[in-house]
Amino acid sequence: MCSAEPSTGKCYIAGIYDGGTAVSRTTCENTTGGLWLPTGASEEPTGYTGDAAGLVAQDISTSDNYVWTFLYKLELNDIINSTTNDWMPVISGIGVLAGSEQADFGDVESIFTAKTHHGLIHVRLETSDGFPENDDFRQIGLLRNPELAGGGTKAQAAVYADADTSLEADSGQLIYLENRRAITRASDQIEDLKLVVEF
């Protein structure tokens, strides 16, 4: 993520070159309708910590005076299987593995740090994961922070086959609900659910 721009550049007010009135980036950006366009060629940052020894997390500076901050890393498997022209996978929260580059040098909550506006939630359900073969659903819901039976403990398992008894009734925040027609399912069928969320 770019966390600082070069201090040299041109200021445009409402799309028109200012001509030198707003001589600094701060003045330009604080002016109504101001747009600061830095000078200097762009350069791809190298390394992921900003530290030559790779031991601590630091800002990554480049010769064109941009400052970059490492947030996360896309693994090769994610790039091949999950990246499209519009979306890329980002591990966040408890999904970030301890000892990984993102945990040690990046940002566990990178999607919020980068001020993400849209997210694609992709859920894949298989019979082998405990998804029922002969109990076809007609309603799909997306709950935020449901609690285990008895209340007070957040539900964090991947699958709750007995959700009626495992989860606390009326707990969590209902984010999404969809009614679907009954589905005839094969024993090896996979359900791919994709949901675009705007923050």
C-alpha positions as CSV (number, residue, x, y, z in Angstrom):
1,M,0.0,0.0,0.0
2,C,1.3,3.5,-0.8
3,S,1.5,5.4,2.4
4,A,3.2,8.6,1.3
5,E,3.6,10.5,-2.0
6,P,6.5,12.6,-3.3
7,S,6.5,16.2,-2.1
8,T,7.3,17.6,-5.6
9,G,4.6,17.8,-8.2
10,K,1.8,20.0,-9.6
11,C,-1.4,21.1,-8.1
12,Y,-4.7,21.1,-10.1
13,I,-7.8,22.9,-8.8
14,A,-11.1,21.6,-10.2
15,G,-9.1,20.0,-13.1
16,I,-7.2,23.2,-14.0
17,Y,-3.4,23.5,-13.4
18,D,-3.0,25.9,-10.4
19,G,0.1,27.6,-11.8
20,G,2.0,27.6,-8.6
21,T,-0.4,29.1,-6.1
22,A,-0.6,25.8,-4.1
23,V,3.1,25.1,-4.0
24,S,3.0,22.2,-1.5
25,R,1.2,18.9,-1.5
26,T,-0.4,19.6,1.9
27,T,-1.7,23.0,0.7
28,C,-3.1,21.5,-2.5
29,E,-4.8,18.6,-0.8
30,N,-6.4,20.9,1.7
31,T,-7.8,23.2,-1.0
32,T,-11.3,22.4,-2.1
33,G,-11.1,20.5,-5.5
34,G,-7.4,20.2,-5.2
35,L,-5.6,17.2,-6.9
36,W,-1.9,16.7,-6.3
37,L,0.0,14.9,-9.1
38,P,3.5,13.9,-8.0
39,T,6.5,14.1,-10.4
40,G,9.0,11.4,-11.0
41,A,8.8,8.0,-12.6
42,S,7.1,5.2,-10.7
43,E,9.3,2.4,-9.3
44,E,8.3,-1.0,-8.0
45,P,9.3,-1.4,-4.4
46,T,11.6,-4.3,-3.5
47,G,11.5,-6.4,-0.4
48,Y,8.6,-6.8,1.9
49,T,9.8,-5.4,5.3
50,G,11.7,-2.2,4.4
51,D,14.6,-3.7,6.5
52,A,17.6,-4.9,4.6
53,A,18.0,-7.8,7.1
54,G,14.3,-8.7,6.8
55,L,13.9,-8.8,10.5
56,V,11.5,-6.0,11.3
57,A,8.6,-4.2,9.5
58,Q,9.5,-0.8,8.1
59,D,8.3,1.6,5.5
60,I,9.6,0.8,2.0
61,S,11.1,3.9,0.3
62,T,11.9,4.1,-3.4
63,S,14.0,6.5,-5.4
64,D,11.0,8.4,-6.6
65,N,10.1,9.4,-3.0
66,Y,7.0,7.2,-2.7
67,V,6.7,5.3,0.6
68,W,5.2,1.8,0.6
69,T,3.9,-0.4,3.4
70,F,3.8,-4.2,3.1
71,L,0.2,-5.5,3.9
72,Y,0.0,-9.1,2.6
73,K,1.4,-11.5,0.1
74,L,-0.5,-13.5,-2.6
75,E,0.7,-17.1,-2.7
76,L,1.2,-18.8,-6.0
77,N,-1.8,-21.2,-5.5
78,D,-4.0,-18.2,-4.8
79,I,-2.8,-16.4,-7.9
80,I,-3.5,-19.4,-10.1
81,N,-6.8,-20.5,-8.6
82,S,-8.5,-17.5,-7.2
83,T,-7.3,-14.3,-8.9
84,T,-9.3,-12.7,-11.7
85,N,-9.2,-9.4,-13.5
86,D,-11.6,-8.0,-10.9
87,W,-10.8,-9.8,-7.7
88,M,-7.9,-11.1,-5.7
89,P,-7.9,-13.2,-2.5
90,V,-6.7,-11.4,0.7
91,I,-6.5,-13.4,4.0
92,S,-7.7,-11.3,6.9
93,G,-8.3,-11.6,10.7
94,I,-8.0,-15.1,12.2
95,G,-7.3,-16.6,8.8
96,V,-3.8,-15.2,8.8
97,L,-1.4,-17.9,9.9
98,A,1.0,-17.2,12.8
99,G,4.6,-16.9,11.6
100,S,3.5,-16.0,8.1
101,E,5.0,-12.9,6.3
102,Q,1.6,-11.1,6.7
103,A,1.5,-11.8,10.4
104,D,5.1,-10.9,11.1
105,F,5.6,-8.0,8.7
106,G,2.3,-7.1,7.2
107,D,-1.2,-6.2,8.4
108,V,-3.7,-8.8,9.7
109,E,-6.6,-6.4,9.0
110,S,-5.2,-5.2,5.6
111,I,-8.6,-5.0,3.9
112,F,-9.7,-2.4,6.4
113,T,-6.3,-0.6,6.4
114,A,-6.5,-0.3,2.6
115,K,-10.1,1.1,3.0
116,T,-11.6,-1.5,0.8
117,H,-15.0,-0.6,-0.7
118,H,-16.1,-3.9,-2.1
119,G,-15.4,-7.5,-1.1
120,L,-16.2,-10.8,-2.7
121,I,-17.2,-13.6,-0.3
122,H,-16.6,-17.0,-1.9
123,V,-17.9,-20.1,-0.1
124,R,-17.5,-23.6,-1.4
125,L,-19.7,-26.3,0.1
126,E,-19.0,-30.0,-0.4
127,T,-20.8,-33.1,0.9
128,S,-17.5,-34.3,2.4
129,D,-17.4,-31.2,4.5
130,G,-20.6,-32.2,6.3
131,F,-22.9,-30.5,3.8
132,P,-26.1,-32.6,3.6
133,E,-26.8,-34.4,0.4
134,N,-30.5,-35.1,0.8
135,D,-31.6,-32.1,2.7
136,D,-31.8,-29.5,0.0
137,F,-31.9,-26.0,1.2
138,R,-34.3,-23.3,0.1
139,Q,-32.9,-20.4,2.1
140,I,-29.3,-19.1,2.4
141,G,-28.3,-16.7,5.1
142,L,-25.0,-14.9,6.0
143,L,-24.6,-14.3,9.7
144,R,-21.9,-12.1,11.4
145,N,-20.6,-13.3,14.7
146,P,-23.2,-15.9,15.7
147,E,-22.7,-17.4,19.2
148,L,-22.6,-21.0,20.5
149,A,-25.5,-22.4,22.4
150,G,-25.6,-20.8,25.9
151,G,-24.4,-17.4,24.5
152,G,-21.2,-15.5,25.1
153,T,-18.8,-17.6,22.9
154,K,-18.3,-16.8,19.2
155,A,-18.9,-19.6,16.8
156,Q,-15.7,-20.1,14.8
157,A,-15.9,-23.7,13.3
158,A,-16.1,-24.2,9.6
159,V,-19.2,-26.3,9.7
160,Y,-22.0,-26.8,12.2
161,A,-24.1,-29.7,10.9
162,D,-26.4,-29.5,14.0
163,A,-26.8,-25.7,14.0
164,D,-30.2,-25.9,15.5
165,T,-28.7,-27.1,18.8
166,S,-25.1,-25.9,18.5
167,L,-25.8,-22.2,17.9
168,E,-27.6,-19.7,20.2
169,A,-31.0,-18.8,18.7
170,D,-31.3,-15.3,17.4
171,S,-27.6,-14.5,17.9
172,G,-25.4,-12.8,15.4
173,Q,-26.2,-10.1,12.8
174,L,-28.0,-11.2,9.6
175,I,-26.1,-9.6,6.7
176,Y,-27.6,-11.4,3.8
177,L,-30.6,-13.7,3.1
178,E,-31.7,-15.4,-0.1
179,N,-34.5,-17.8,-0.9
180,R,-33.8,-20.4,-3.5
181,R,-35.6,-23.1,-5.3
182,A,-35.1,-26.7,-4.1
183,I,-32.0,-28.3,-5.6
184,T,-31.5,-32.0,-6.5
185,R,-27.9,-32.7,-5.6
186,A,-25.5,-35.5,-6.5
187,S,-23.3,-37.1,-3.8
188,D,-20.1,-35.5,-5.3
189,Q,-21.7,-32.1,-6.1
190,I,-20.0,-28.9,-5.0
191,E,-21.9,-25.6,-4.3
192,D,-20.1,-22.4,-5.1
193,L,-21.6,-19.3,-3.5
194,K,-20.3,-15.8,-4.3
195,L,-21.5,-12.7,-2.7
196,V,-20.3,-9.1,-3.4
197,V,-20.4,-6.9,-0.3
198,E,-20.0,-3.1,-0.3
199,F,-18.6,-1.4,2.7
